[in-house]
Amino acid sequence: MIQFETDNDFQEGALLLFNKPYEWTSFDLVNKIKHKIKHKFHYKKVKVGHAGTLDPLATGLLIVCVGKYTKKIDSYQSQVKEYIATLKLGETTPSFDLETEIDQIYPTEHITKDLIDDILKSFIGEIQQRPPDYSAVKVNGKRAYEYARKGQEIEIKKKTLAIDEIEVLEFEKDILKIRVICSKGTYIRALARDIGQKLNSGAHLTALERTRIGDFHINDALEIEDFIKFLENL
């Protein structure tokens, strides 16, 4: 989806909805969009930013703001978000996703659908969550992942956040797929870690898609290739 402040004027402002590609950083996508807009319209400068970072191994909805719309980034970031997450039970990784290798294996024979349902209920409402070591949280002026990649232990303060809904979409053997509606600042990777621990096992993310931010939905999002074609046809 492309929404303009005035008709087809990126300098005045535009709101763009994208499906972030797998293994792209959010900055990669913003940088690509900025480059294409500047090249197309011969702008010397144009403001481009995003409302809510997605990890490189996550896909899904990324709100990109151009021009005067960048002033609205904070309001978009503060809206509730919906994710579809796939967890591998019985295994953990230091990053809580596939960025790092499996470091521990745990039993899963005791895990049932009823146990999962009971455990997930305990996450509903306001909770305290410790962000992952492999995250962009700042600790003493540096990103947490900078310490983690050097094997350095750090103290990261827990954050208060809210989980509005958690729904089991699929569960088979050691694969659990859930839908989560949550507040700004929620790390779904950390939620996977905590679910694994409460199941007396382990867990890490194998897939993550953001499907909604406020009233904006992934079904309305553009692929970057489609946006490039749109610019070419202007």
ABEGO torsion letter per residue (X at the ends): XBBBABBGBAAAEBBBBBBBBBGBBAAAAAAAAAAAAAAAAGBABBBBBBBEBBBAABBEBBBBBBEAAAAAAAAAAABBBBBBBBBBBGBBBAAGBAABBBABBBBAAABBAAAAAAAAAAABEBBBBBBBABBABBBGGBBAAAAAAAGBBBBBBBBBBBBABBBBABBBEABBBBBBBBBBGBBAAAAAAAAAAAAGBBBBBABBBBABBEABBAAABBBAAAAAAAAAAX
